[in-house]
Amino acid sequence: MPAWLRGAVETLIDGEAGSALAEASSRLTASYRDGKASALAVAAPIDAKAYLAARMPATFAAVSAALDEALRCCPGFQPRSLLDVGAGPGTASFAAAELLPGIESVTMLDHNAAFLALSRRIGGESPSEAIRAAAIERADIAMLGDGRHADLVIAAYAMVELRQDAAARFALSLWQACDGLLLIVEPGTPGGHRNLLEARRALLAAGAFIAAPCPGEGECPLEPPDWCHFSQRLARSRLHIRAKGASAPFEDEKFSYLAVSRRSPDRAGQRILAPPLETKAGLTLKLCTAAGVRLEMLPRRDKPRFKAARKLKWGERLDA
């Protein structure tokens, strides 16, 4: 996270006992694993602080990674307005403003009053005028209604809180509000993948173009128990370590995402679906292509291609 955001979070949490923060973080994790909505999981001020310390860094990292890939597939896209649906404490808006400093207006919607209060306090420290002046509203995100529009619409870790049969309807309501690019980020779990598949089918039927991560618009070629997800590594701050009772200096956040556009994107290339496997013989990549999933072996003797592919990571594109 950028320095201003780390500083704002640390100021809010300053003075909180480490044991209380760790206990609240543990309860929060258990609540989310049990499928509880944030209104139930974040029920007290200490719960909200635990979220800032334990979950905001990972969410920020995942949204940043997904949005960066989506923007790579949509060269020239310069949004002026952002609608953040299920905004929580504003994490996705803060991430978007870092990648897209040209954003001029921001609207954050959430049903959790505690999160909305935090987004106002934290956003007030942002160097972005659009974030400082953001419209922050309490709303039922499952029923957006008409009249809301933005160039860029983001729903991060929001679909997971809705009913299991609501994914397609929710995605279409987001698409109705989107004038340019829609990004949906979900936990990197089989359930998150299933929700995104339902959203994907509905959005394609509505005329959306897939920007990322899929290299094509046919049926997803992955078969259970496999599922599409990616990983973003983030360094843990001392506050993050204290809140999670962790020892490792880093965390790997697993996430799934779908980005769709009003205009045909640049989808050239193949998506790397798993960590590349390097052996003495060469590099093996699991690739999602327009024709399906395949494994490609790049031998070390093919020095130009091997050298280029070796720099790539899980989730990035391999150009043909």
C-alpha positions as CSV (number, residue, x, y, z in Angstrom):
1,M,0.0,0.0,0.0
2,P,1.2,3.6,-0.6
3,A,2.8,5.4,2.3
4,W,-0.2,7.7,2.9
5,L,-2.6,4.8,3.2
6,R,-0.3,2.9,5.6
7,G,0.1,6.0,7.7
8,A,-3.7,6.6,7.8
9,V,-4.3,3.0,8.9
10,E,-1.6,3.0,11.5
11,T,-2.9,6.3,13.0
12,L,-6.4,4.8,13.3
13,I,-5.1,1.7,15.0
14,D,-2.4,3.4,17.2
15,G,-2.7,2.4,20.8
16,E,-4.7,-0.7,20.2
17,A,-3.4,-3.7,22.2
18,G,-1.8,-6.3,20.1
19,S,-3.6,-9.2,21.8
20,A,-7.0,-7.5,21.2
21,L,-6.2,-6.9,17.6
22,A,-5.0,-10.5,17.0
23,E,-8.1,-11.9,18.6
24,A,-10.4,-9.7,16.5
25,S,-8.5,-10.6,13.4
26,S,-8.9,-14.3,14.2
27,R,-12.7,-13.9,14.7
28,L,-12.9,-11.9,11.5
29,T,-11.2,-14.6,9.5
30,A,-13.5,-17.3,11.0
31,S,-16.6,-15.2,10.2
32,Y,-15.6,-14.8,6.6
33,R,-14.7,-18.5,6.2
34,D,-18.2,-19.2,7.6
35,G,-19.7,-17.0,4.9
36,K,-20.9,-14.2,7.1
37,A,-21.5,-10.8,5.6
38,S,-19.4,-7.9,6.7
39,A,-22.3,-6.4,8.7
40,L,-22.1,-9.5,11.0
41,A,-18.3,-10.0,10.8
42,V,-17.5,-6.4,11.5
43,A,-19.8,-5.7,14.4
44,A,-17.6,-3.6,16.8
45,P,-14.9,-0.9,16.4
46,I,-12.1,-3.4,17.1
47,D,-13.4,-5.6,14.3
48,A,-13.1,-2.7,11.8
49,K,-9.6,-2.0,13.0
50,A,-8.7,-5.7,12.6
51,Y,-10.0,-5.6,9.1
52,L,-7.8,-2.6,8.3
53,A,-4.7,-4.3,9.7
54,A,-5.3,-7.9,8.5
55,R,-7.4,-7.7,5.3
56,M,-7.0,-4.3,3.7
57,P,-3.3,-4.9,2.5
58,A,-4.2,-8.2,0.8
59,T,-7.4,-6.7,-0.8
60,F,-5.4,-3.7,-2.0
61,A,-2.8,-6.0,-3.5
62,A,-5.3,-8.2,-5.3
63,V,-7.3,-5.3,-6.7
64,S,-4.2,-3.5,-7.9
65,A,-2.9,-6.7,-9.7
66,A,-6.3,-7.4,-11.3
67,L,-6.8,-3.8,-12.4
68,D,-3.3,-3.5,-13.8
69,E,-3.8,-6.6,-16.0
70,A,-7.2,-5.3,-17.1
71,L,-5.7,-2.0,-18.1
72,R,-2.9,-3.7,-20.0
73,C,-5.7,-5.3,-22.2
74,C,-7.5,-1.9,-22.7
75,P,-4.7,0.5,-23.9
76,G,-5.9,4.0,-24.1
77,F,-8.7,3.6,-21.5
78,Q,-8.6,6.7,-19.3
79,P,-11.6,6.7,-17.0
80,R,-12.7,9.9,-15.3
81,S,-15.3,8.4,-13.0
82,L,-15.3,5.4,-10.7
83,L,-18.1,3.5,-9.0
84,D,-16.9,1.2,-6.2
85,V,-19.7,-1.2,-5.3
86,G,-19.3,-3.0,-1.9
87,A,-16.5,-0.6,-1.2
88,G,-15.9,-1.6,2.4
89,P,-13.4,0.9,3.8
90,G,-12.6,2.1,0.3
91,T,-9.8,-0.2,-0.5
92,A,-10.6,-0.7,-4.3
93,S,-11.1,3.0,-4.7
94,F,-7.7,3.8,-3.1
95,A,-6.0,1.1,-5.4
96,A,-7.7,2.5,-8.5
97,A,-6.7,6.1,-7.7
98,E,-3.1,5.0,-7.4
99,L,-3.1,3.4,-10.9
100,L,-5.4,6.0,-12.5
101,P,-4.5,9.5,-11.2
102,G,-6.8,11.0,-13.9
103,I,-9.9,9.8,-12.1
104,E,-12.0,12.9,-11.2
105,S,-15.0,11.6,-9.4
106,V,-15.5,8.6,-7.1
107,T,-18.6,7.0,-5.6
108,M,-18.3,4.4,-2.9
109,L,-21.3,2.2,-2.0
110,D,-21.6,-0.2,0.9
111,H,-24.2,-1.4,3.4
112,N,-21.8,-1.4,6.4
113,A,-21.9,1.9,8.3
114,A,-18.7,1.1,10.1
115,F,-16.8,0.6,6.9
116,L,-18.2,3.8,5.3
117,A,-17.1,5.8,8.3
118,L,-13.6,4.4,8.0
119,S,-13.5,5.2,4.2
120,R,-14.3,8.8,5.0
121,R,-11.6,9.1,7.7
122,I,-9.0,7.3,5.6
123,G,-9.9,8.9,2.3
124,G,-9.5,12.3,3.9
125,E,-5.7,11.6,4.0
126,S,-5.4,10.7,0.4
127,P,-3.4,12.9,-2.0
128,S,-6.1,12.3,-4.6
129,E,-8.7,15.1,-4.7
130,A,-11.2,12.7,-6.2
131,I,-10.8,10.4,-3.2
132,R,-11.0,13.2,-0.7
133,A,-14.2,14.5,-2.3
134,A,-15.7,11.0,-2.9
135,A,-19.5,10.5,-2.5
136,I,-19.7,7.8,0.2
137,E,-23.2,6.3,0.4
138,R,-24.9,3.6,2.4
139,A,-26.8,1.3,-0.1
140,D,-28.0,-2.2,-0.8
141,I,-25.4,-3.3,-3.3
142,A,-27.6,-6.1,-4.5
143,M,-30.1,-3.6,-5.9
144,L,-28.2,-0.8,-7.5
145,G,-31.2,0.5,-9.5
146,D,-31.0,2.9,-12.4
147,G,-29.3,6.2,-12.7
148,R,-25.8,5.3,-11.5
149,H,-23.0,5.4,-14.2
150,A,-19.3,5.5,-14.2
151,D,-16.5,4.9,-16.7
152,L,-14.9,2.3,-14.4
153,V,-17.0,0.1,-12.1
154,I,-15.3,-2.2,-9.5
155,A,-16.8,-4.7,-7.2
156,A,-14.1,-6.3,-5.0
157,Y,-14.9,-9.2,-2.6
158,A,-18.6,-8.1,-2.8
159,M,-20.3,-10.9,-4.7
160,V,-19.2,-13.4,-2.1
161,E,-21.5,-11.7,0.4
162,L,-24.6,-12.2,-1.7
163,R,-26.9,-15.2,-2.1
164,Q,-25.3,-18.0,-4.2
165,D,-27.9,-17.5,-7.0
166,A,-27.4,-13.8,-7.2
167,A,-24.1,-13.7,-9.1
168,A,-25.5,-13.2,-12.6
169,R,-28.1,-10.6,-11.5
170,F,-25.5,-8.7,-9.6
171,A,-23.1,-8.7,-12.5
172,L,-25.7,-7.4,-14.9
173,S,-26.6,-4.5,-12.5
174,L,-22.9,-3.6,-12.4
175,W,-22.8,-3.8,-16.2
176,Q,-25.8,-1.5,-16.5
177,A,-23.9,1.1,-14.5
178,C,-20.7,0.7,-16.5
179,D,-19.8,3.0,-19.4
180,G,-16.3,1.6,-20.0
181,L,-14.7,-1.2,-17.9
182,L,-16.1,-3.4,-15.2
183,L,-13.8,-5.3,-12.8
184,I,-15.0,-8.0,-10.4
185,V,-12.6,-9.4,-7.9
186,E,-13.4,-12.4,-5.7
187,P,-11.6,-14.7,-3.3
188,G,-9.4,-17.2,-5.1
189,T,-11.5,-20.2,-4.1
190,P,-13.6,-22.7,-6.1
191,G,-16.7,-20.8,-4.8
192,G,-15.3,-17.5,-6.1
193,H,-14.5,-19.1,-9.4
194,R,-18.1,-20.4,-9.7
195,N,-19.6,-17.0,-9.0
196,L,-17.4,-15.5,-11.7
197,L,-18.4,-18.1,-14.2
198,E,-22.1,-17.3,-13.6
199,A,-21.2,-13.6,-14.0
200,R,-19.2,-14.3,-17.1
201,R,-22.0,-16.1,-18.9
202,A,-24.5,-13.4,-18.1
203,L,-22.1,-10.6,-19.2
204,L,-21.2,-12.2,-22.4
205,A,-24.9,-12.7,-23.2
206,A,-25.4,-9.0,-22.5
207,G,-22.8,-8.1,-25.1
208,A,-19.7,-7.5,-22.9
209,F,-16.2,-8.1,-24.2
210,I,-13.9,-10.0,-21.9
211,A,-10.7,-8.0,-21.3
212,A,-9.0,-10.3,-18.7
213,P,-8.0,-12.8,-17.6
214,C,-9.5,-15.0,-20.3
215,P,-7.8,-15.0,-23.8
216,G,-11.1,-15.9,-25.4
217,E,-14.9,-15.7,-24.9
218,G,-15.8,-19.4,-25.3
219,E,-16.8,-21.6,-22.3
220,C,-14.2,-21.7,-19.6
221,P,-12.0,-24.8,-20.4
222,L,-11.1,-25.6,-16.8
223,E,-12.8,-28.7,-15.3
224,P,-13.4,-29.2,-11.5
225,P,-11.6,-29.7,-9.3
226,D,-9.4,-27.1,-11.1
227,W,-10.4,-23.5,-10.9
228,C,-9.1,-20.1,-12.2
229,H,-7.3,-18.1,-9.6
230,F,-4.1,-16.2,-9.2
231,S,-1.7,-15.1,-6.4
232,Q,-0.3,-11.8,-5.4
233,R,2.6,-11.6,-2.9
234,L,2.7,-8.7,-0.5
235,A,5.2,-7.7,2.2
236,R,3.7,-7.7,5.7
237,S,4.2,-4.6,7.8
238,R,4.8,-4.9,11.5
239,L,1.1,-4.0,12.1
240,H,0.0,-6.7,9.7
241,I,2.2,-9.3,11.4
242,R,0.9,-8.2,14.8
243,A,-2.7,-8.4,13.7
244,K,-2.4,-11.9,12.2
245,G,0.0,-13.3,14.7
246,A,2.2,-14.2,11.8
247,S,5.9,-15.0,11.5
248,A,6.5,-14.9,7.8
249,P,7.5,-11.4,6.4
250,F,5.1,-11.8,3.4
251,E,1.6,-13.1,2.5
252,D,0.3,-14.6,-0.7
253,E,-3.2,-13.5,-1.5
254,K,-5.2,-15.8,-3.7
255,F,-7.8,-14.1,-5.8
256,S,-10.0,-14.6,-8.9
257,Y,-11.2,-11.8,-11.2
258,L,-13.1,-10.9,-14.3
259,A,-12.7,-7.7,-16.3
260,V,-15.1,-6.9,-19.2
261,S,-15.2,-3.9,-21.5
262,R,-17.7,-2.0,-23.6
263,R,-15.1,-2.0,-26.4
264,S,-13.2,-4.9,-28.0
265,P,-9.9,-5.2,-26.0
266,D,-6.4,-6.3,-26.8
267,R,-6.5,-9.9,-25.7
268,A,-3.4,-11.1,-27.7
269,G,-1.4,-13.7,-25.8
270,Q,-2.0,-16.6,-23.4
271,R,-2.7,-16.4,-19.7
272,I,-0.3,-18.3,-17.3
273,L,-2.6,-20.3,-15.0
274,A,-0.1,-21.7,-12.5
275,P,3.4,-21.0,-11.1
276,P,5.9,-21.8,-13.9
277,L,7.8,-25.0,-13.4
278,E,11.5,-24.7,-14.1
279,T,13.7,-27.8,-14.5
280,K,17.1,-28.5,-15.9
281,A,15.5,-29.1,-19.3
282,G,13.6,-25.9,-19.4
283,L,10.4,-24.1,-18.4
284,T,6.9,-25.6,-18.3
285,L,3.9,-23.3,-18.5
286,K,0.2,-24.1,-17.9
287,L,-1.5,-21.8,-20.4
288,C,-5.1,-20.7,-21.0
289,T,-5.5,-20.0,-24.7
290,A,-8.4,-19.2,-27.0
291,A,-8.4,-22.9,-28.0
292,G,-8.3,-24.2,-24.4
293,V,-5.8,-25.1,-21.7
294,R,-2.4,-26.6,-22.6
295,L,1.1,-27.2,-21.3
296,E,4.0,-25.6,-23.1
297,M,7.6,-26.6,-22.6
298,L,10.2,-24.0,-23.4
299,P,13.6,-25.7,-23.6
300,R,16.7,-23.8,-22.4
301,R,18.3,-24.1,-25.8
302,D,15.6,-21.8,-27.2
303,K,17.4,-19.0,-25.4
304,P,15.4,-15.9,-26.5
305,R,12.0,-17.4,-25.7
306,F,13.2,-19.1,-22.5
307,K,14.8,-15.9,-21.2
308,A,11.7,-13.9,-21.9
309,A,9.3,-16.4,-20.4
310,R,11.4,-16.9,-17.3
311,K,10.6,-13.3,-16.3
312,L,6.9,-14.0,-16.4
313,K,4.8,-14.8,-13.3
314,W,1.6,-16.7,-12.6
315,G,-1.3,-14.6,-13.9
316,E,0.7,-12.7,-16.6
317,R,0.4,-13.1,-20.3
318,L,2.7,-15.0,-22.6
319,D,2.7,-13.3,-26.0
320,A,2.5,-15.7,-28.9
